Amino acid sequence: MRVGAYAVIGPDVVLEAGVEVRPHALITGRTRIGARTRIFPFAVLGEEPQDKSFSGEATELLIGADNVLREHVTIHVGTVKGGGCTRIGDDNFIMNGVHIAHDVQLGSHVIVASQVAIAGHAEIQDFAVIGGLSGVHQHARVGESAMVGALTGLTLDAPPFSLVSGERGPLRGVNVVGLRRRNFPREVRREIKRAYQLLFWSRLRLEEAIERVRGGEFVSPEVARLVSFIENSTRGVSR
């Protein structure tokens, strides 16, 4: 473990083996940082949430292993009404100036580009990519391997394997580059594309399209996860 000059580490902070804290970083609150995570100058982790209802409850921030948190990243502890925990998975690359608010649940292998703001209670699933200067609305979800283009204001859920971009985050297509990078077999990539054609670009009502996808033609677990994501949406899905 290495801690640079002028870094401040609070009394309730736990740093696991191999953590590197660069100069002038602040880590406070009930915060645990996983092994080999690197924290760059002026990052602020574990401060109180920007929520008027918060009154000093014992909530926490849990950050996994092998993360990179660049300059001026801010990540706050959770709130009681949000479950009490802001959680960051493993092997995430969080670029400079990113704000991750209270109670966010961010998975693993995620890339968040510079100056992104992720509002409270949002969920970012594994392998998602969020382009620079974007904003994610409270309670919105970004599905696995979804790509959110730069300068997007995402107000609805971005479905798994999608490409969304622009004002309000409309659906632009399938994130084919992301699928290749995860080394999905060709037949799985074809199934995902066919499922998207039925769910989003056919003339069927969404409920009818879901029933068609469930009809037995699609066998991959990835398509099953896509359908489950859509059915469990509370904000609605980008179309």
Summary of the structure (lengths in Angstrom):
residues: 239
radius of gyration: 18.8
end to end distance: 46.1
largest distance: 60.9
contacts: 859
relative contact order: 0.09
helix: 18%
strand: 27%
